[in-house]
Amino acid sequence: MKVNFDIECTPEEARRFLGLPDIAPMQERMMKELEERMAENLRALDPETLVKTWMPMTMNGWGEMQKMFWGQMGVNMPGEDSKTKKKTA
């Protein structure tokens, strides 16, 4: 035998019926504190630090990554000897 119940209630009504605590006030305080901390940290960052944080790879690192990619594809980078994989000029 199979019995189905459809109960229509709001999440707040379900929470109260099941005896769960109301965490909305705590969540609001935590979100406000999180916003304040993020705003404070953003104010403290200078543009140079911000760019270094977002882009940790240097241009040399990008070049190395590109060489590795092309090496995996079996293609020589411009200026490399096809047999020795060393720069020719």
C-alpha positions as CSV (number, residue, x, y, z in Angstrom):
1,M,0.0,0.0,0.0
2,K,1.3,3.4,-0.9
3,V,0.2,6.7,0.6
4,N,1.2,10.1,-0.5
5,F,0.7,13.4,1.4
6,D,1.0,16.7,-0.3
7,I,1.6,19.5,2.3
8,E,1.6,23.1,1.2
9,C,3.5,25.4,3.5
10,T,6.1,28.0,3.5
11,P,9.7,27.2,4.5
12,E,9.1,29.3,7.7
13,E,6.0,27.2,8.6
14,A,7.9,24.0,7.9
15,R,10.8,25.1,10.1
16,R,8.6,26.0,13.0
17,F,6.6,22.8,12.7
18,L,9.8,20.7,12.8
19,G,11.2,22.7,15.7
20,L,14.2,23.9,13.8
21,P,15.9,27.1,15.0
22,D,15.5,30.4,13.2
23,I,18.9,31.3,11.9
24,A,17.8,34.3,9.7
25,P,19.0,36.9,12.2
26,M,22.4,35.2,12.6
27,Q,22.8,34.8,8.8
28,E,22.0,38.6,8.3
29,R,24.7,39.5,10.9
30,M,27.2,37.2,9.3
31,M,26.5,38.5,5.8
32,K,26.9,42.1,7.0
33,E,30.2,41.3,8.7
34,L,31.4,39.5,5.6
35,E,30.5,42.5,3.4
36,E,32.4,44.9,5.8
37,R,35.5,42.7,5.8
38,M,35.5,42.4,2.0
39,A,35.1,46.2,1.6
40,E,37.9,46.8,4.1
41,N,40.2,44.4,2.3
42,L,39.4,46.0,-1.1
43,R,40.2,49.4,0.2
44,A,43.5,48.2,1.6
45,L,44.7,46.8,-1.7
46,D,46.6,49.0,-4.1
47,P,46.3,48.4,-7.8
48,E,49.6,46.7,-8.2
49,T,48.8,44.1,-5.4
50,L,45.4,43.5,-6.9
51,V,46.8,42.7,-10.3
52,K,49.5,40.4,-8.8
53,T,46.8,38.6,-6.9
54,W,44.6,38.1,-9.9
55,M,47.4,37.3,-12.3
56,P,50.1,35.3,-10.5
57,M,51.7,34.1,-13.7
58,T,54.3,36.4,-15.2
59,M,54.7,36.9,-18.9
60,N,57.6,34.5,-18.8
61,G,55.3,32.0,-17.2
62,W,52.8,32.5,-20.1
63,G,55.6,31.9,-22.6
64,E,56.6,28.7,-20.9
65,M,53.0,27.5,-20.8
66,Q,52.6,28.3,-24.5
67,K,55.9,26.3,-25.3
68,M,54.6,23.4,-23.3
69,F,51.2,23.5,-25.2
70,W,52.8,23.7,-28.6
71,G,55.3,20.9,-27.6
72,Q,52.4,18.6,-26.8
73,M,50.9,19.4,-30.1
74,G,54.1,18.5,-31.9
75,V,54.6,22.0,-33.3
76,N,57.8,24.0,-33.0
77,M,57.7,27.5,-31.8
78,P,59.0,30.2,-34.2
79,G,62.8,30.4,-33.9
80,E,63.3,26.8,-32.7
81,D,65.3,24.1,-34.5
82,S,63.0,21.2,-35.3
83,K,65.6,18.5,-34.3
84,T,67.1,20.0,-31.1
85,K,64.2,22.0,-29.9
86,K,66.6,24.8,-29.1
87,K,66.4,28.4,-30.2
88,T,68.3,29.1,-33.3
89,A,68.6,32.9,-33.2
